[in-house]
């Protein structure tokens, strides 16, 4: 069982998933850590539950996740992120073409999703640089997310990457599905900062589109989630987007927004401060 646990660990780290998101409702943290490091085994039921949280089925685990393939896929994702950071839309498109060919050869959905993300990045970068219109819609990812009744980390990450490609009503519909999935899990764990940020992104999308009634419903749903008292980032972000909403649609005084920025200065959260100051100006235009 030692190799199995280590392979699970490799997959989890390659997907950038936290241990808490995988071991939820499966086993305690200590036993899970020992399982990943090959010192204890686990039951078949628990193992299948772990694979489900990784968005990996048993056949993929056995047949598809060889060391060589993981290395290739990991490098493709890494190369895509590097290309996106330097605004190299041509390289993004090349990676998208390569991933599409990998999908056609293997029929593995992860390559199809990677190719669509690559083409989407390329489209956005080229539009920003050349001011031309090359809008790309990741149809297969949209279809995949629409068909998933329960979202795990994989689906949540996909949704965050392509959120703004949806029509506003469809985005909110899927956002409510995300909230539903999070509510199922909050009995055993707190909602993560990443989960909250996706919902903040969605609410800001509604505000940008002047869809105030949709934004208000999402704000109310966000209030029902179990956010840890120690999660300063999540609580500040929620207070910030709520204040932005009230300023734009309820003519609340902007002094409330200044108080949030002052709090971030005191907490020395300078990166967050710079980000939401710029974001706030855009939303309030």
N, C-alpha and C positions, 0 to 999 in steps of 0.2 A: 504493500500500500504506500510505501515511501515515495515511489516515483509518481503515483497518482496525485498525492497531495502536492508535490512540487510542481507538477504540470498545472494543477488548478491555480497555484500561486502565480505561475508565469502568465497564465491567461488573465487572471485578475489584474495583475500589474500592467500587462499589455493594454488592457481596457481602461486602466486608470480608475479602478473601482476600489472603494475603501472596504476594509474587512467588515465593518459594521453593516454595509449594504448586502454582503453575501451571507453572513452567519445568522442574520435575523431569523428568528423562529426555527433555527436549525440546531445550534449548539452554543455553549457559552464561549466567550472570547479565548479563554485559555486553551480549551480543547481544540478550537478551530486553529489556533496558532500552531499547536502541536501537530494537527493533521496536515497543515500546509508544509510543515518542516519535516514530515515523514516519520514522526516518532509514535503516532497513534493512528489507528484505522477508524473507519466509521461504518455505519450500517448502509445498506443499499438505498433505503428511503432517504436518509440524510444526504447521501451523495447525490442522488437525483435532484433533491431540493437545492443543493448548492449549484448544480449545473443549470437549473432553471433560473436562479438569480444571476448567473453569468450569461444568460441567453445562449446557452450551448446545449444541444441535445446529445444523447448518449452516442449516437452514430458519428456526429461531428467530433466528439471527444476522442473516440477510438480511432476513427479513420482519417479525419481531416487535420487534426492539430498535431502534425509532426513538428519536430524542432525546426526543420528546414522551412516549412510553410509559415510557421509563426514568425520566423526571422524575415522572410520575404514580405509578409503582410505588414509587420511592424515597421519595416524600412519604408514601404510605400506610404504609410500614414505619416511617418516622420518627415519624409521628403515633401509631402503635400503641405504640411504645416510650415516647413521652412520656406517653401515657394510662396505660400500665401503671405508670410511675414514680410517678404521682400517685394511683394506685388508682382511676382513673375507669373502672369496669367498664362503665358505660353507653356511653361513647365507644368502648371496646374492642369492644363488641357492634355498634355502628354501623359501625365499620371492617370488622368481620367480615362484616356484611351487604353492604357495598359491594364487598368483595373477592369474595364469593360471586357477586354479580351480574356482576362483571367476568369471573369464570371461566365463568359460563353463557353470556356473550356471545362470549367468545374461545376457550374450551376450553383455556386456557393453565394448566398445572398449578401454576405459581408462585402464581397467584391463589387456587387452591383451598387450597394449603398455607398461604398467608397468612391466609385466612379461618378455617381451623381453629385456627391459633395464636391469632388474635384472640379467638375464642370460648372457647378454653382459658384464656387470661389473664383474660377476663371472669368465667368460672366460679370461678377460684381467688380473685380479688379479692372477688367478691360473697360467697363462702363465708366468707372471713376477716372481712369487715365485718359481715354480717348473721347469721353462724353458721347459715345455711340450707344445704341440700344441693342444689347444682346441678352435680353432677359432669358434666363434658363429656369425651367420649372422641374424640380426633382420629383417627377410623377410617381416613380416606383416607391420612393420613400414615403410620399404622401399616402399612397395606397396602402402600404404596409402599416403605417401608424393608424390609419382609419380602420383597419381590420383587427387590430390588437385590442382585445377587451381589457387586458391587464398589462400595465406598463412596468417594466423593470428598468434598471440603470441604462441598458442599451437603448431602449425606446425613448427614454427621457433625454439622453444625449443627442439622439437623432433629431428630436423635436426642437431642441434648443438651437441646433445648427441650421435648421431650415424654417424656423418660425415665421419669418417675414415673407416667405414665398406663398403662404396661404392667404386666401381671402379672409377678411377680418372675422366674419361669422364662423367660418370653418376653423380658424385658429382658436377662437374662444370655445367652440365645441370640443376640440381636442384638449384645450386647457382645462376644461371641466372634467374631462376623462383623467387627466393627470392628477387633479385634485382628488378625484375619487380613488385612484390607486394609492395616493399618499395617505389618505385617511385610513385605508385598510392596514397600512403598515405602522401608523403612528401609535398603535397600542403597545408596540414593543420597542420603538425607537423614535427619537425626535427627528423632525424634518431638517434636512441638511441645508447649508448655505446655498449649495448649487441648486437644490430644488426651489428654494425661495427666489433665487435670482431669475430662474426661468419664468416664474409667475410675474415677477417684476417686469421682465422684458415684455411679456404678453400684455400687461396692464398699460405699459408705456406705449405699446403699439395701438391699443384702443384710444389712448389719449391723443396720439398723433393723428389718428383718423377721426377725431372728435366724436367717437362712439362712447359718450359719457355713461349711458345706461349699462353698456356691456362692462365698462371699466368698473363701475360701482358694484355690479354683481360679483365680479372677480375679487374686488377688495373685501367684500363681505365673506366670500368663501375662504379667502386667505386667513381671515380672522379665526375661522373654525379649526385651523391646523394647529397641531401641538408643537410650537416652536420653543426650544429650550430657553430658559431664562438666562443661561450663560452665553447664548448665541448673540453677542452684541451686534455683529455685522448684519444678521438677518433682521433683527428688530429695528436697527437704524434704517435699513433699506426699505422696510415696510412703512415706517413712519415717514420717510422721505417721499415715497410714491403717493402715499395718502395725502400728504401736504401739497404735492404738485397738483393732484386731482382737485383738492379743495380750492387752491388758488385759481386754477384755470376755469373751473365750472361753478364755484360757489363764491368767488371773489374774496377768498380769505386773505388776510394780510400777509405780505411776503416776509414779515418779521419772523414768522414761525419757521420759514425755510432757513433764515439766517441762524436761528438757534441750533438747528441740526448741523449746519456747517461749523458753528462754533464748537459744538460737542465733538465733532470729528477732529478739530484742531487740538482740543484738550487731550483726546485719546491718541493723538499722533498717528491718525489713520490718513496720511497724506495722499496715498494713491487713490483711496476711495473718495476722498474729498475732491481731488482734481476730476475724477471720472464723473461724479454725480453733479458737480457744478456745471460742467459742459453739457451733460445730458439734460439737466434741468432747464438750461437756457434754450436748448433746442425744443423741448416739449412745450415751453411757455411762449414760444414765438407766435 
